[in-house]
């Protein structure tokens, strides 16, 4: 069953991903996440855009 995550949990995952140095598919595989859904949520939460402006 898929785990439901809060916005804060997603942001924490994205920060962990950024610091990991892994490509998205490797990061997702290690954490049992769907890479397509991971990318979709990242775009939905505009995390990539936030990181570039800070």
C-alpha positions in Angstrom: 0.0 0.0 0.0 1.3 3.5 -0.9 2.2 5.7 2.0 0.4 9.0 2.1 2.9 11.9 2.8 2.3 15.4 3.9 3.7 18.4 2.1 6.4 18.7 4.8 7.4 15.1 4.3 7.7 15.6 0.6 9.8 18.7 1.1 12.1 16.8 3.4 12.4 14.0 0.8 13.3 16.5 -1.9 16.0 18.1 0.4 17.4 14.7 1.1 17.4 13.9 -2.6 19.3 17.2 -3.4 21.9 16.4 -0.8 22.3 12.7 -1.8 24.1 13.3 -5.0 22.1 10.5 -6.6 20.0 10.6 -9.7 16.3 10.6 -9.2 15.8 7.0 -10.3 18.5 5.7 -7.9 17.1 7.8 -5.0 13.6 6.5 -5.6 14.7 2.9 -5.9 16.5 3.0 -2.6 13.5 4.5 -0.9 10.8 2.4 -2.7 9.3 5.5 -4.3 7.8 5.7 -7.8 10.3 7.9 -9.8 7.5 9.3 -12.0 5.4 10.2 -9.1 8.4 11.7 -7.3 9.0 14.0 -10.2 5.4 14.9 -10.5 5.2 15.8 -6.8 8.4 17.8 -7.1 6.9 19.9 -9.9 3.5 20.2 -8.1 5.1 21.6 -5.0 7.5 23.8 -7.1 10.4 22.6 -5.1 12.8 22.8 -8.0 12.0 26.5 -8.6 12.3 27.3 -4.9 15.7 25.8 -4.7 17.0 27.9 -7.6 15.9 31.2 -6.0 17.3 30.7 -2.5 
